[in-house]
Amino acid sequence: MNELQALEAQGLTELAACGDAAALRAWNTQYFGDSGKMKAAMGQIGKLPKDQKAAFGAEANRVKAALTAAYETALAAKNEEELQRGLTTNPYDVTLPGRPRARGRLHPATQILRQIYAIFADLGFQIYRTREVETDELNFELLNMPAHHPARDMWDTFFTTTPGVVLRTHTSPGQIHVMREAAGKPIRVILPGMCYRNEAISTRSEIQFYQVEGLVIGEGVTMADLKGTITAFARRMFGPERQVRIRSSYFPFTEPSIEVDIDWPKDDPNRDRLTKGTGWLEILGAGMVHPNVLRAGGYDPEKVTGFAFGMGPQRMLMLKHAIDDIRLFWQNDLRFLKQF
């Protein structure tokens, strides 16, 4: 008992001698830490005769509570003292202006998407959004790519743990959704959204990226309508003097299929690097909607025709500003983002 009372007296004396909050915390560790004096004192209970243990334990708990209360009181007083000292030494000037907050801005990918939306809105298109997780049927089969079709090799796919469910590899499944919802009515929409492919990350490819799909369906829709739409878009996006070149290509869900290039300004120092010396730069793929896709969407290819196109907004931003690494869009580097 005498040892506990001596420990209490010593603790209170040393506590009173602590000059600041740091010293108080050091005192607390010395007395209540894993190797502290109170823990050592409590460990003596096991060595006492049975008839003395209860009284010793009760006294030890009293001493512990007394020292703890004294410590908390001293710490609160010391914190208040330091606060008042700080207010007196460095008083706040309430007349000073507040600290300005940096203004946020739209991500460059969002900026280019909104620019695309505005252009196609002027051309009479509506925006139609669809889900990013799709069935294999909608992502491939209804787009004229049945199981084991070699065209599936063009899309390295993320499969989920649910059989037959994938992260969409392109926005084209949205064509089936919008056709079935339109139920035979004419269609003129763009379908923006995120796509996912299991590709090696490099300066030109990422595992996730935006696409903007376009779809027009109606009576008498021709390749001339597609060419006029793409030309109008390219000149609004890249400049009114741009020339458009159309090349034959292949996509399983369009027939015939094309790829579209634009001529790149001759005075641009990045011209040869971006166009690989050709002077032309690919901006999108397109074509007339395949009859099988029209049927899958509930349309009769004998009565209506349509065209579709797909473009990468981030790739277009890279073309407009000579950005040579697509990974910059995902790195959140303010030095890059503040340029837009």
N, C-alpha and C positions, 0 to 999 in steps of 0.2 A: 504494500500500500504506500509506504514511504517513498518507494522508487517512482511510483506513478505521480505522487504529489510533487516530487522534485522535478520530474519531467515536465509537468504542467507549468511550474514556476519558471523553469529554464526556458520553455517554449514561449511564454508570455513576455519574458525579458528580452529574448532575441527578436521577437516579433516587433516589440516597441522600438527596437534599434534600427529596423529596416527603413532606409531613407527614400526608397522609391518603389514603384510597382514591380520592377525587375527583381529587386531584393526580396520583395514579398513572395513572388512566385518561386524564387530559389528556396526561401524558407519553407514554403508549402511542399516542395519536392523533398527537402531534407526530413520533414516530419511525416509526410503522408505518401511519399513515393514507394515504389516496390521494395526498396531497401531502406525505407525510412524508419525513424525512431519509434513511431507508434506501432508499426507492424512488428518490430522487434520486441516491443513491450507486450503486445498481445500474444506473441509466441511463447511467452513465459508461462501461460496458463497451463500448458500441458505438463510442466515440471512441478506444479504445486500439488499438495495433498488434496484429496477429493473434497474435503470439507471447507477448503479455502478458495476453491475455483469460482464459485458463484459470486462471492463478495469481490474477488479480484476482477472478474469480468465486468461486474456492474461499475466498479470504480474506473476501469479502463475505458468503458463506453462514455462515462461522464467526462473524463479528461479529454477524450477524442472530440466529443461534442463541444466542449468549452473552447478547445483550441481552434476547431473549425469555425465556430461562431466568431471568435476573435479575429481570425484571418479574414473572413468575408467582410467584417466591419472595417478592418484596417484597409483592405483592398479598395472597397467602395470609397472610403474617405480619401485615399491616395489618388484614385482616378478623378474624383471631383476636384481635388486640389490641383492636379495637373491640368484639368480642363480650364479651371478658372485662371491659372497662370498663363495658359496659352491665349485665352481671350484677352487678358490684360496686356500681354507682351505683343501679340499680333492681332489687334482688334479687327473685326470685319468692317469693311467700308460698304455699307448697304447702298451707297450711291453709285458704286461701280457697275458698269454694264455686265450682264450675264455672259457666260461663256457661250459663244455661238455653236450650234450644232451643225455638223456638216450635212449638206443636203444630199439626199439619196437620188438615185437615178435608175432608169430602166436598164436592165441587162441588155447588151447589144443584140442577143438573140431575140429578146422580146421586141426590141425596136424594129428589127428587120421583119419579124412576123407581122407587126402592126402595119408596116409599109405594104407588105404583100396583101393583107386584108383590105387595105384602102384601095389598092389598085383593082383588085377583083370585085370589090363592092361597086366601083364605078363601071365595071363591065357587066353588072347585073347578077353577080354571084352571091349566094348566101353561105354562111359558115355552118358546117355540120360536124359535130364532134362525136367520136365513138370511143369505145373502151380500148385500153392498152393491153389487156389480157384477152386472148382470143382462143377459139377452138382451132384445131388443126384443119377442120373442115372449112371454116371461113377464111383462115389465113392462106390455105393452099388449094384444097380440093375444089371449092366453088369458084376459084380463080383460074380454073383450067389446069391445075397441077395435081393430078391424083397421086396416090402413094407410089413411090419409086419413080416418079417422073424426073428425068435428068435436070429439069430447070430448077428443082429444089436445091441443087448444089449451089445456086447463086445466093442463097440466104442461109448463113450459119445461124442456127436457131437455138434460143434458150427454151428448153422444155421444163415444165413445172413437174412437181411430184404427182399431180393429177394426170392420169393418162389422157392424151388427146388435147391437153391445154398448154398453150405456149404464150410467151411474150411476143406480141406481134412484131414481125420483121419488117413490115411496111404498113402504110396507111391504107393500102388497097382493100383490105377486108371491109372498110367503111363503105365501099361501093355497094356491097351486097346489102348492108344495113339500110342505106338510104334508098336503094331501089325498092326494097320490100316495104319500107315505110311509105314511100311515095305511091305505091300500089298502082302503077301504070301511068301516073301523071308525068309531064315533062320535068326534067331535073337540070339545075344549073347550080352546082355547089362546089366549094372547096372544103377539104377535110384535113385540117392541121392536127398535128399531135406528135407524141414521142414514139420512137421505134427502138428496137433492141436487137442487136446481132452479136453473136459470140465471135468477135473478130479481134485480131491483135491490135492493140492500141498503138497508133503511130501518129505522125504529123498530119495524115490525111484521113484517118479513120478512128472512130470511137465505138464503144459498145452500146452507147445510147446517143440518139441524135433526133433532131426534129425533121419532119417531112411535111410537105403540103401537097395533098392530092387534089386533083381537079376532076370533075365529072359533069358531062353534059349529055343528056339523052332527050331525044324528041324525034319527030318526023322530019326527014330530009336533012339531018345533020351530016355534014360531009367533012372530008379532010381539009377543004378550003376554010371551013369554019374554025377548025383546029389551028391552021396556019395563021389565020387572022388574029385569033385570040392570043396565041403565043407571041406573035410579032408585036402586038399592042402592049402586052405585058413587058416584054424585053426592052422596048423603047422607053416605057415609063420607068422601069427599074434602073436601067443602065445608061439611058440617054437617048434623045430623039434621033440622033444620027446613026445609031447602031444598025448594022445589017445582020440579018438572020439567015443561017444556013441549016437546011434539013438533010439528014442522012438516014438511010435505011438502017434498021436495027431489029432486035428480037426481044419481045416480052411475051410470056405465055398468055397473058390476059388481054392483049391487044393484037389486032391483025387488020391492016398492016401496022407495023411499029416503026417509030422513028426516034432519032435523037436530035436535039436542037442545039446549035452552036451560035455564038455571036462573035462578030469581029471585035478585036480588042484594040483600043486606041494606039496608033503607031508611036505617039510621043510619050507613052507610058514606059518608064525605064524597066518595069517588070514584065513587059510584053512577052519577050522571048522565053523568060522563065515560066510564066503562067501558061503560055500557049504551046510550050515546047517547040518554039520556032515556027509554028504553023500560022500564027496570026488569028486563029479561031479557038474559042473556048466553049466547051460543052456546059450547058446550064440546066438541062432537064431531059427526061425521056417521056415519050407520049405515044399515042396511037389511037386507032379506032377500036372501040370496045368489042372484044371477041363475042361472037354469037352465043357461045356457051356461057359466058359470064352474064349476058343479057337474060338468057333463059333462067340461070340460077337466081337472078334478082326478080324474076316474075314478068319479064318483058318478052314480047314476040319479036325476034330479030327480022322477021319478014315485014313488020310494020314500022319499026323504029330503028334508028341507029344512034350512035353516040361516040364521043371521044373522051379520053382520059389522059391525064398527065401527072407527073410527080417530080417534085423538086426538093432540094435541100436548102433551107433558109440559111443555115450557118455557112454552107459552102458558098452561097451567093454573097454573103457578107465578106467572106475571105476574098472573093473575086473583086468586089468593089474596092476594098481597102488593101489589097495585096498582103493579106495575113497568111503566113505560110505554115501555121501550126494550129490545127483544130482543137488541140488539147487546151489552148489558152481559154476557151470558153468555159471550162469546168474548173480552172485552177483558182478562181476568186482572187486573182492578183489585181489590186486596185490600180497599179500602174498601167495595166492593160485596160481595165474597165473604164477608167476615167477619160479615155480618149474618145469615147462615144457618147 
